[in-house]
Amino acid sequence: MTGSELNTRAVRAGLIGAAALVYLALVGMIQKFDSRNLIGDFLTLGNLLMALPPLLTGYLAIRPRLIGGKREATVPRAALVGGLISGAVVGAITAAGVAVVELLPEGAVRRIFIQVSPELLSILTFGRGVPAGLVVLVLFTAVLGVLGAGFRLLPDRFRVPLGVGLATTLIFALLQRIFPPLLFELGLDTRWLYSPTLLGLTVPGALVVFAISAGLAVLWRVRGPVVRERVQQLPPQRRKLLNTTSLLVLAVVLALLPQLIGSTLSQVLGTVGVYLLMGLGLNIVVGYAGLLDLGYVAFFATGAYITALFTGANRVTSIGDLVAPAFALHLNFYLAVPFVIIVTAVVGLLIGAPVLRLRGDYLAIVTLGFGEIAKVAVQSSWLQEFTGGPQGLRDVTDAAIGGVGFRDPQPFFYLVLVFCGLAVFVSQRLAGSRIGRAWNAMREDEMAAEAMGVSTIKFKLLAFAMGAAVGCLSGALFAVQIGSIASASFTILVSITVLAVVILGGMGSIPGVIVGTLLLIGLPGLLDEFEEYRLLVYGAALILVMVLRPQGLVPNVRRSRELQEDEAAQDQWLKTEEAPAVTVGGGGGAS
């Protein structure tokens, strides 16, 4: 590949980055997020959104690819030029859009794009107006493109600590609603770290966080292999003791967390726990068995309604009276949970049985239909005597133990924490069991698995039943948390959100599901600005993960190996008999 071809790729990346930046501006995210300060008064979340497209285009434009079984050797000078071009293209197209808005009659564009306000134009031009602000904008994005390319060129010993430091600083800045109360409860002064007026990190605080996190990354890079080797060499008893101690420390931290962060943030963590349970259940179906299920909300709804009926909830009539459902038990919540699991597992078998011969997209479409059927059924007049129809059910138990209810955010966090711990334990045991190995074989190659004696029908049904059994717990806890349920809570969006959690974190990976839930459910819950753009953030996150890290943020080791082997096999297929070494940006073509 010649230098001109690299520049062509940079221009193409710049066009994509420009489209992303213009889109973020048109939907109002840049202006909306500009009100949240991250570091001092010079870096806001809106500024960060402006900076991400040129940074990413510069990084991706020069990313080396495998050609003929060999990795491209990128010339640094050509790579920096490519980053400059990609960033400049982003800025030039955005500046052209701003210029068009300024040239047209006032308000002409805003009649169509209501978010194109004078405040937005001021942000994009850094308050300098036209044309000076447009020149600054192009220079700004061009420099960021060079920085993105330069970051990609850094050796791992520099790039990793720098990336860890920047990511940690950004996390501390975003979680400004968590860390100050937590540090205050610990009796620590936070004014040096977080500004009392701007709420974001102070400049000295940001530098301290960056220096400590980057230093720890360097230390781990140097000493990490030695530590891992020593841990591996420990006797089994001592290794088991170390794992047990780590779990106890984690349990103590989680037990103290609600008391340190308060009720509001405990409410967010409770919602994270509910979605984590759904994610762990769907991970069994999608991650372990490879069955793409878009109707998972059916199990969530079943768990909620069966819990309400088994614990004596009342249905709401159109005039507001409370009437007992046609079928209701008055069991204790903890006695009802096993029956809820059994009933939902049977529902999972009933849904899985008709789709045993379907795969891929066909399976996804049919399960999507089952999810919509479940929503229509619970609000239909046919089941209204049981489910309350559109009005739903109320007076769901608060799962009290000894007079202590779990509807308040802080006690509810402990309840959901126990159920999540049980679900993680079950998922881990399944993954390492004979059943888990059969699911892995089905996911990799169903025909080969069946030829080797794996009963695919049996294990598919078992995957649907186990996924439903784990997922129904989230519905049960949701009913306890809210105290009432209605059909409006069980839409297809729930299934899509949970699937996004599993894909983002890494299919088949329990830590990945936890990380994906924290990012897609927890982070928007902590940032009010994200609520309006939740779906947009989900879509962007999934696109970036599929492009940059298709195996997920915290991938399953086996799944990651599969993707790498598949990529290597495709590259080997494309390899010619005598593939030349490839140098990008050398100015003269392949050599």
C-alpha positions as CSV (number, residue, x, y, z in Angstrom):
1,M,0.0,0.0,0.0
2,T,1.4,3.4,-1.0
3,G,1.4,6.6,0.9
4,S,-1.4,7.9,-1.3
5,E,-3.6,4.9,-0.4
6,L,-3.0,5.6,3.2
7,N,-4.1,9.2,2.7
8,T,-7.2,7.9,0.9
9,R,-8.0,5.8,3.9
10,A,-7.4,8.8,6.2
11,V,-9.8,10.9,4.1
12,R,-12.4,8.1,4.3
13,A,-12.0,7.9,8.1
14,G,-12.3,11.7,8.3
15,L,-15.6,11.6,6.4
16,I,-17.0,9.1,8.9
17,G,-15.7,11.1,11.8
18,A,-17.2,14.3,10.4
19,A,-20.6,12.6,10.0
20,A,-20.4,11.5,13.6
21,L,-19.5,15.0,14.9
22,V,-22.2,16.7,12.8
23,Y,-24.8,14.2,14.0
24,L,-23.8,14.7,17.7
25,A,-24.3,18.4,17.1
26,L,-27.6,18.1,15.3
27,V,-29.2,15.9,17.9
28,G,-28.2,18.3,20.7
29,M,-25.8,16.1,22.6
30,I,-22.8,18.5,22.5
31,Q,-24.9,21.5,23.8
32,K,-26.7,19.4,26.4
33,F,-23.5,17.8,27.7
34,D,-21.6,21.0,27.8
35,S,-23.2,21.9,31.1
36,R,-21.3,19.1,32.9
37,N,-17.8,20.0,33.9
38,L,-15.3,17.2,33.9
39,I,-12.0,18.9,34.8
40,G,-12.0,22.5,36.0
41,D,-13.9,24.9,33.8
42,F,-12.0,24.2,30.6
43,L,-13.1,20.5,29.9
44,T,-16.7,19.7,29.8
45,L,-18.5,16.6,28.6
46,G,-19.6,18.5,25.5
47,N,-15.9,19.3,24.7
48,L,-15.1,15.7,25.1
49,L,-17.8,14.7,22.6
50,M,-16.3,17.2,20.1
51,A,-12.8,15.8,20.6
52,L,-13.7,12.1,20.3
53,P,-14.5,11.9,16.5
54,P,-11.2,13.4,15.3
55,L,-9.2,11.4,17.9
56,L,-10.8,8.2,16.9
57,T,-10.4,8.8,13.2
58,G,-6.7,9.6,13.6
59,Y,-6.3,6.4,15.7
60,L,-8.3,4.2,13.3
61,A,-7.0,5.6,10.0
62,I,-3.5,4.3,10.5
63,R,-4.4,1.1,12.4
64,P,-2.3,-1.6,10.8
65,R,-4.0,-4.5,9.1
66,L,-3.0,-8.1,8.3
67,I,-2.2,-8.5,4.6
68,G,-1.1,-11.8,3.3
69,G,-0.4,-13.1,6.8
70,K,1.8,-10.2,7.7
71,R,1.1,-7.0,9.7
72,E,1.6,-3.7,7.9
73,A,4.7,-1.8,9.0
74,T,3.6,1.8,9.3
75,V,6.1,4.6,8.7
76,P,5.6,7.1,11.6
77,R,5.8,10.2,9.4
78,A,3.2,9.0,7.0
79,A,1.0,7.8,9.8
80,L,1.1,11.3,11.4
81,V,0.3,12.9,8.1
82,G,-2.6,10.5,7.8
83,G,-3.8,11.4,11.2
84,L,-3.5,15.1,10.3
85,I,-5.6,14.6,7.2
86,S,-8.3,12.7,8.9
87,G,-8.6,15.2,11.7
88,A,-8.6,18.1,9.3
89,V,-11.3,16.5,7.2
90,V,-13.5,16.2,10.3
91,G,-13.0,19.9,11.2
92,A,-13.3,21.2,7.6
93,I,-16.7,19.5,7.0
94,T,-18.0,20.6,10.4
95,A,-16.8,24.2,9.8
96,A,-18.5,24.1,6.4
97,G,-21.8,23.1,8.1
98,V,-21.4,26.0,10.6
99,A,-20.7,28.4,7.7
100,V,-23.8,27.3,5.9
101,V,-25.9,27.9,9.0
102,E,-24.5,31.4,9.3
103,L,-25.0,32.3,5.7
104,L,-28.7,31.2,5.6
105,P,-31.3,33.5,7.0
106,E,-31.6,33.4,10.8
107,G,-33.7,30.5,12.0
108,A,-33.9,28.8,8.6
109,V,-31.9,25.7,9.7
110,R,-33.5,25.6,13.2
111,R,-36.9,25.1,11.7
112,I,-35.7,21.7,10.6
113,F,-33.0,21.0,13.2
114,I,-34.3,22.5,16.4
115,Q,-31.0,21.8,18.3
116,V,-29.0,24.1,16.0
117,S,-29.0,27.1,18.4
118,P,-26.7,30.1,18.8
119,E,-25.3,28.4,21.9
120,L,-24.3,25.3,19.8
121,L,-22.6,27.5,17.2
122,S,-20.7,29.3,19.9
123,I,-19.5,26.0,21.3
124,L,-18.4,24.7,17.9
125,T,-16.5,28.0,17.2
126,F,-15.1,28.3,20.7
127,G,-16.9,31.5,21.2
128,R,-14.8,33.3,18.5
129,G,-17.5,33.5,15.8
130,V,-17.1,33.2,12.1
131,P,-14.6,33.0,10.4
132,A,-11.9,33.0,13.2
133,G,-13.7,30.2,15.1
134,L,-13.9,28.0,12.0
135,V,-10.1,28.2,11.6
136,V,-9.6,27.3,15.2
137,L,-12.1,24.4,14.8
138,V,-10.1,23.0,11.8
139,L,-6.8,23.4,13.6
140,F,-8.3,21.8,16.8
141,T,-9.5,18.7,15.0
142,A,-6.3,18.4,12.9
143,V,-4.2,18.4,16.1
144,L,-6.5,15.8,17.7
145,G,-6.1,13.7,14.6
146,V,-2.4,13.8,14.9
147,L,-2.6,13.0,18.6
148,G,-4.8,10.0,17.8
149,A,-2.3,8.7,15.2
150,G,0.6,9.4,17.6
151,F,-1.1,7.5,20.4
152,R,-1.4,4.5,18.0
153,L,2.3,4.7,17.1
154,L,3.5,4.6,20.7
155,P,5.1,1.4,21.9
156,D,3.0,-0.6,24.3
157,R,5.1,0.3,27.3
158,F,4.0,3.9,26.8
159,R,0.6,3.5,25.3
160,V,-0.9,1.3,27.9
161,P,0.0,3.4,31.0
162,L,-1.1,6.6,29.1
163,G,-4.4,5.0,28.1
164,V,-5.0,3.7,31.7
165,G,-4.2,7.1,33.1
166,L,-6.6,8.9,30.8
167,A,-9.4,6.4,31.2
168,T,-9.1,6.4,35.0
169,T,-9.1,10.2,35.1
170,L,-12.2,10.3,32.8
171,I,-14.0,7.7,35.1
172,F,-13.3,9.8,38.2
173,A,-14.6,12.9,36.4
174,L,-17.8,11.2,35.2
175,L,-18.5,9.6,38.6
176,Q,-18.6,12.9,40.4
177,R,-21.8,11.9,42.1
178,I,-20.2,8.8,43.7
179,F,-16.7,9.6,44.9
180,P,-17.3,12.9,46.8
181,P,-20.0,11.5,49.1
182,L,-18.0,8.3,49.5
183,L,-14.9,10.2,50.5
184,F,-16.9,12.5,52.8
185,E,-18.4,9.5,54.6
186,L,-14.8,8.2,55.1
187,G,-13.9,11.6,56.7
188,L,-11.7,12.7,53.9
189,D,-11.5,16.3,52.5
190,T,-12.5,16.2,48.8
191,R,-12.1,19.9,48.0
192,W,-8.6,19.3,46.5
193,L,-10.0,16.6,44.3
194,Y,-13.4,17.8,43.3
195,S,-14.4,21.4,42.9
196,P,-17.3,22.4,45.3
197,T,-18.7,24.8,42.7
198,L,-18.0,23.2,39.3
199,L,-18.5,19.6,40.7
200,G,-15.9,18.2,38.4
201,L,-12.3,17.3,39.1
202,T,-9.9,20.1,39.9
203,V,-6.8,20.4,37.7
204,P,-4.4,19.3,40.5
205,G,-6.8,16.4,41.4
206,A,-6.9,15.3,37.8
207,L,-3.1,15.3,37.6
208,V,-2.9,13.3,40.8
209,V,-5.4,10.7,39.6
210,F,-3.6,10.4,36.2
211,A,-0.2,10.1,37.8
212,I,-1.2,7.5,40.3
213,S,-3.2,5.3,37.8
214,A,-0.5,5.6,35.1
215,G,2.2,4.7,37.7
216,L,0.2,1.7,38.9
217,A,-0.1,0.6,35.2
218,V,3.7,0.8,34.7
219,L,4.3,-1.0,38.0
220,W,1.8,-3.8,37.0
221,R,3.4,-4.0,33.6
222,V,6.8,-4.6,35.2
223,R,5.8,-6.7,38.2
224,G,2.5,-8.2,36.9
225,P,4.0,-11.2,35.2
226,V,6.1,-12.0,38.2
227,V,3.1,-11.8,40.5
228,R,1.0,-14.0,38.3
229,E,3.7,-16.6,38.1
230,R,4.1,-16.6,41.9
231,V,0.4,-17.0,42.3
232,Q,0.3,-19.9,39.9
233,Q,3.1,-21.6,41.8
234,L,1.3,-21.4,45.1
235,P,0.0,-24.6,46.6
236,P,-3.7,-25.3,45.9
237,Q,-4.6,-24.6,49.6
238,R,-2.9,-21.2,49.7
239,R,-4.3,-20.3,46.3
240,K,-7.8,-21.2,47.6
241,L,-7.2,-19.1,50.7
242,L,-6.1,-16.1,48.6
243,N,-9.2,-16.4,46.5
244,T,-11.4,-16.7,49.6
245,T,-9.8,-13.6,51.1
246,S,-10.3,-11.6,48.0
247,L,-14.0,-12.6,47.9
248,L,-14.4,-11.6,51.6
249,V,-12.8,-8.2,50.9
250,L,-15.1,-7.6,48.0
251,A,-18.1,-8.7,50.1
252,V,-17.2,-6.2,52.8
253,V,-16.8,-3.4,50.3
254,L,-20.2,-4.1,48.7
255,A,-21.8,-4.4,52.1
256,L,-20.5,-0.9,53.1
257,L,-21.2,0.7,49.7
258,P,-24.9,1.7,50.2
259,Q,-24.1,3.3,53.5
260,L,-21.3,5.3,51.9
261,I,-23.1,6.5,48.8
262,G,-26.6,7.2,50.0
263,S,-30.1,6.2,48.9
264,T,-30.2,7.9,45.5
265,L,-27.1,6.1,44.2
266,S,-28.2,2.9,45.9
267,Q,-31.4,3.1,43.8
268,V,-29.2,3.2,40.6
269,L,-27.1,0.2,41.8
270,G,-30.4,-1.7,42.5
271,T,-31.5,-1.2,38.9
272,V,-28.0,-2.3,37.8
273,G,-28.5,-5.5,39.8
274,V,-31.8,-6.2,38.2
275,Y,-30.4,-5.8,34.7
276,L,-27.3,-7.8,35.7
277,L,-29.6,-10.8,36.6
278,M,-31.2,-10.5,33.1
279,G,-27.8,-10.2,31.5
280,L,-26.5,-13.3,33.3
281,G,-29.6,-15.3,32.2
282,L,-29.3,-14.1,28.6
283,N,-25.6,-14.9,28.6
284,I,-26.5,-18.5,29.2
285,V,-28.6,-18.6,26.1
286,V,-26.6,-16.3,23.8
287,G,-23.0,-16.5,25.2
288,Y,-22.9,-20.2,26.2
289,A,-25.2,-21.9,23.8
290,G,-25.0,-19.4,20.9
291,L,-28.8,-19.0,20.5
292,L,-29.8,-15.4,19.6
293,D,-32.8,-14.6,21.7
294,L,-34.6,-11.3,21.2
295,G,-37.6,-12.2,23.2
296,Y,-36.0,-12.4,26.6
297,V,-38.4,-9.9,28.0
298,A,-40.9,-12.7,28.1
299,F,-39.0,-14.3,31.0
300,F,-38.6,-11.0,32.8
301,A,-42.4,-10.4,32.6
302,T,-43.2,-14.0,33.6
303,G,-41.0,-13.7,36.7
304,A,-42.7,-10.4,37.7
305,Y,-46.3,-11.5,37.2
306,I,-45.9,-14.9,38.8
307,T,-44.2,-13.4,41.8
308,A,-47.1,-10.9,42.2
309,L,-49.7,-13.6,41.9
310,F,-48.0,-16.1,44.2
311,T,-47.4,-13.4,46.9
312,G,-51.0,-12.1,47.0
313,A,-50.9,-8.9,44.9
314,N,-54.2,-7.1,43.8
315,R,-55.2,-6.0,40.4
316,V,-56.3,-2.5,39.6
317,T,-59.6,-1.9,37.9
318,S,-60.5,0.9,35.6
319,I,-62.2,2.8,38.4
320,G,-59.3,2.4,40.8
321,D,-60.7,-0.3,43.0
322,L,-58.5,-3.2,44.3
323,V,-59.7,-6.6,43.3
324,A,-58.1,-10.0,44.0
325,P,-56.9,-11.8,40.8
326,A,-58.7,-14.9,39.6
327,F,-55.8,-16.9,40.9
328,A,-53.7,-15.8,43.8
329,L,-51.6,-17.4,46.6
330,H,-50.3,-15.7,49.7
331,L,-46.9,-17.2,50.0
332,N,-43.9,-15.7,51.6
333,F,-41.6,-14.2,48.9
334,Y,-38.8,-16.6,49.6
335,L,-41.1,-19.6,49.5
336,A,-42.6,-18.3,46.2
337,V,-39.3,-17.9,44.4
338,P,-38.6,-21.6,43.8
339,F,-42.1,-22.0,42.3
340,V,-41.5,-18.9,40.1
341,I,-38.3,-20.4,38.8
342,I,-40.1,-23.7,38.0
343,V,-43.0,-22.0,36.2
344,T,-40.7,-19.7,34.2
345,A,-38.4,-22.6,33.3
346,V,-41.4,-24.4,31.9
347,V,-42.3,-21.3,29.9
348,G,-38.7,-21.3,28.6
349,L,-39.2,-24.9,27.4
350,L,-42.5,-24.0,25.7
351,I,-40.8,-21.1,23.9
352,G,-37.7,-23.2,23.0
353,A,-39.6,-26.2,21.7
354,P,-41.0,-24.6,18.5
355,V,-37.6,-23.1,17.5
356,L,-35.3,-26.1,17.9
357,R,-34.6,-26.2,14.1
358,L,-34.0,-22.5,13.7
359,R,-30.6,-20.7,13.8
360,G,-29.2,-17.2,13.6
361,D,-31.5,-14.5,12.2
362,Y,-34.5,-16.8,11.9
363,L,-34.2,-17.7,15.6
364,A,-33.9,-14.1,16.5
365,I,-37.0,-13.1,14.5
366,V,-39.2,-15.9,16.0
367,T,-38.1,-15.2,19.6
368,L,-38.7,-11.5,19.0
369,G,-42.3,-12.6,18.1
370,F,-42.6,-14.5,21.3
371,G,-41.5,-11.5,23.3
372,E,-44.2,-9.4,21.6
373,I,-46.8,-12.1,22.2
374,A,-46.0,-12.1,25.9
375,K,-46.6,-8.3,26.1
376,V,-49.9,-8.5,24.2
377,A,-51.0,-11.5,26.3
378,V,-50.5,-9.8,29.7
379,Q,-52.5,-6.7,28.7
380,S,-55.3,-8.6,26.9
381,S,-58.8,-9.0,28.1
382,W,-58.3,-12.8,28.0
383,L,-55.8,-12.7,30.9
384,Q,-57.1,-9.5,32.5
385,E,-58.6,-11.4,35.5
386,F,-55.1,-12.7,36.3
387,T,-52.8,-9.9,35.2
388,G,-55.0,-6.8,35.6
389,G,-54.7,-5.9,31.9
390,P,-53.2,-2.5,31.1
391,Q,-53.7,-1.4,34.7
392,G,-51.6,-4.2,36.0
393,L,-51.1,-5.4,39.6
394,R,-50.2,-3.6,42.8
395,D,-49.5,-4.3,46.5
396,V,-46.6,-6.7,45.6
397,T,-44.8,-7.9,48.7
398,D,-41.7,-6.1,49.8
399,A,-40.0,-9.4,50.7
400,A,-39.7,-8.4,54.4
401,I,-37.6,-10.4,56.8
402,G,-38.3,-9.9,60.5
403,G,-40.2,-6.6,59.8
404,V,-37.4,-5.2,57.6
405,G,-38.7,-4.5,54.1
406,F,-36.6,-4.4,50.9
407,R,-38.4,-1.7,49.0
408,D,-36.2,1.1,50.1
409,P,-33.1,1.5,47.9
410,Q,-30.4,0.6,50.5
411,P,-32.0,-2.7,51.8
412,F,-33.0,-3.6,48.2
413,F,-29.4,-3.4,47.1
414,Y,-28.5,-6.1,49.6
415,L,-31.4,-8.3,48.4
416,V,-30.4,-7.9,44.7
417,L,-26.7,-8.5,45.7
418,V,-27.5,-11.9,47.2
419,F,-29.5,-13.0,44.1
420,C,-26.8,-11.7,41.8
421,G,-24.2,-13.7,43.8
422,L,-26.3,-16.8,43.4
423,A,-26.7,-16.2,39.7
424,V,-22.9,-15.7,39.2
425,F,-22.2,-18.9,41.1
426,V,-24.7,-20.9,39.0
427,S,-23.3,-19.4,35.8
428,Q,-19.7,-20.3,36.7
429,R,-20.7,-23.8,37.6
430,L,-22.6,-24.3,34.4
431,A,-19.7,-22.9,32.3
432,G,-17.2,-25.4,33.7
433,S,-19.6,-28.4,33.7
434,R,-20.3,-31.0,31.1
435,I,-23.4,-29.1,30.1
436,G,-21.3,-25.9,29.5
437,R,-18.9,-27.8,27.3
438,A,-21.9,-29.2,25.3
439,W,-23.2,-25.6,24.8
440,N,-19.7,-24.5,23.7
441,A,-19.6,-27.3,21.1
442,M,-23.1,-26.3,19.8
443,R,-22.1,-22.6,19.6
444,E,-18.9,-23.3,17.6
445,D,-20.5,-25.8,15.2
446,E,-23.9,-27.3,15.8
447,M,-23.6,-30.0,13.1
448,A,-20.2,-31.1,14.3
449,A,-21.5,-31.3,17.9
450,E,-24.4,-33.4,16.9
451,A,-22.2,-35.7,14.8
452,M,-20.0,-36.2,18.0
453,G,-23.0,-37.3,20.0
454,V,-24.2,-34.1,21.6
455,S,-28.0,-34.0,21.8
456,T,-28.6,-30.5,20.4
457,I,-32.3,-30.7,21.0
458,K,-31.8,-31.6,24.7
459,F,-29.2,-28.9,25.3
460,K,-31.0,-26.2,23.4
461,L,-34.1,-26.8,25.6
462,L,-31.9,-26.8,28.7
463,A,-30.3,-23.5,27.6
464,F,-33.7,-21.9,27.3
465,A,-34.9,-23.3,30.6
466,M,-31.8,-22.2,32.5
467,G,-31.8,-18.8,30.9
468,A,-35.4,-18.4,31.8
469,A,-34.8,-19.6,35.4
470,V,-32.1,-17.0,36.0
471,G,-33.8,-14.2,34.1
472,C,-37.1,-14.6,36.0
473,L,-35.3,-13.6,39.2
474,S,-34.8,-10.1,37.7
475,G,-38.6,-9.9,37.2
476,A,-39.3,-11.0,40.8
477,L,-36.9,-8.4,42.2
478,F,-38.3,-5.7,39.8
479,A,-41.8,-6.4,41.2
480,V,-40.4,-6.1,44.8
481,Q,-38.6,-2.9,44.0
482,I,-41.5,-1.1,42.3
483,G,-44.4,-2.7,44.3
484,S,-46.6,-2.7,41.3
485,I,-46.3,-4.0,37.7
486,A,-47.9,-3.0,34.4
487,S,-47.5,-4.2,30.8
488,A,-45.8,-1.0,29.8
489,S,-42.6,-2.1,31.7
490,F,-42.1,-5.1,29.4
491,T,-41.3,-3.8,26.0
492,I,-38.9,-5.1,23.3
493,L,-36.5,-2.4,24.4
494,V,-35.8,-4.4,27.5
495,S,-34.6,-7.4,25.4
496,I,-32.5,-5.1,23.2
497,T,-30.9,-3.4,26.2
498,V,-30.0,-6.7,27.8
499,L,-28.6,-8.1,24.6
500,A,-26.5,-4.9,24.2
501,V,-25.1,-5.5,27.7
502,V,-24.0,-9.0,26.9
503,I,-22.5,-8.0,23.5
504,L,-20.7,-5.0,24.9
505,G,-19.2,-6.8,27.9
506,G,-18.3,-10.0,26.0
507,M,-20.5,-13.0,25.1
508,G,-19.9,-15.9,27.4
509,S,-18.0,-13.8,29.9
510,I,-19.4,-13.2,33.4
511,P,-17.1,-10.3,34.2
512,G,-18.0,-8.9,30.8
513,V,-21.7,-9.0,31.7
514,I,-20.9,-7.1,34.9
515,V,-18.9,-4.5,33.1
516,G,-21.4,-4.1,30.3
517,T,-24.2,-3.6,32.9
518,L,-22.3,-1.0,34.8
519,L,-21.5,1.0,31.6
520,L,-24.9,0.8,29.9
521,I,-27.2,0.9,32.9
522,G,-25.2,2.3,35.7
523,L,-23.4,5.2,33.9
524,P,-26.5,6.7,32.3
525,G,-28.2,6.4,35.7
526,L,-25.5,8.5,37.2
527,L,-25.5,11.1,34.4
528,D,-28.8,12.8,34.0
529,E,-27.8,14.1,30.6
530,F,-27.6,10.6,29.2
531,E,-31.3,9.7,29.8
532,E,-32.6,11.6,26.7
533,Y,-29.9,10.0,24.5
534,R,-29.8,6.5,26.1
535,L,-30.5,4.6,22.9
536,L,-28.1,6.7,20.9
537,V,-25.4,5.9,23.5
538,Y,-26.2,2.2,23.3
539,G,-25.9,2.2,19.5
540,A,-22.7,4.1,19.5
541,A,-21.1,1.9,22.1
542,L,-22.0,-1.3,20.2
543,I,-20.7,0.1,16.9
544,L,-17.4,1.1,18.6
545,V,-17.1,-2.3,20.3
546,M,-17.8,-4.2,17.1
547,V,-15.2,-2.1,15.2
548,L,-12.4,-1.9,17.8
549,R,-13.0,-5.0,20.0
550,P,-15.5,-7.5,18.5
551,Q,-14.9,-10.0,21.3
552,G,-16.2,-7.5,23.9
553,L,-14.7,-5.4,26.6
554,V,-13.9,-8.3,28.9
555,P,-14.1,-11.3,26.6
556,N,-14.4,-14.9,27.4
557,V,-11.0,-16.5,26.7
558,R,-12.5,-19.3,24.5
559,R,-14.7,-16.8,22.6
560,S,-11.8,-14.5,22.0
561,R,-9.6,-17.3,20.7
562,E,-12.4,-18.3,18.3
563,L,-12.5,-14.8,16.8
564,Q,-8.7,-14.6,16.5
565,E,-8.5,-18.1,14.9
566,D,-11.3,-17.2,12.4
567,E,-9.5,-14.0,11.4
568,A,-6.3,-15.9,11.0
569,A,-8.0,-18.5,8.8
570,Q,-9.5,-15.9,6.6
571,D,-6.2,-14.1,6.3
572,Q,-4.5,-17.4,5.4
573,W,-7.1,-18.1,2.7
574,L,-6.3,-14.7,1.1
575,K,-2.5,-15.2,1.4
576,T,-0.7,-15.7,-1.9
577,E,2.1,-18.2,-2.5
578,E,4.7,-15.5,-2.0
579,A,3.1,-12.6,-0.1
580,P,5.5,-9.6,0.0
581,A,6.1,-7.6,3.1
582,V,4.0,-4.5,3.3
583,T,5.1,-1.1,4.3
584,V,2.6,1.7,4.6
585,G,3.5,5.2,3.8
586,G,7.0,4.5,2.3
587,G,6.1,6.6,-0.7
588,G,6.9,4.0,-3.3
589,G,4.4,1.1,-3.0
590,A,4.7,-2.4,-1.7
591,S,8.2,-3.8,-1.3
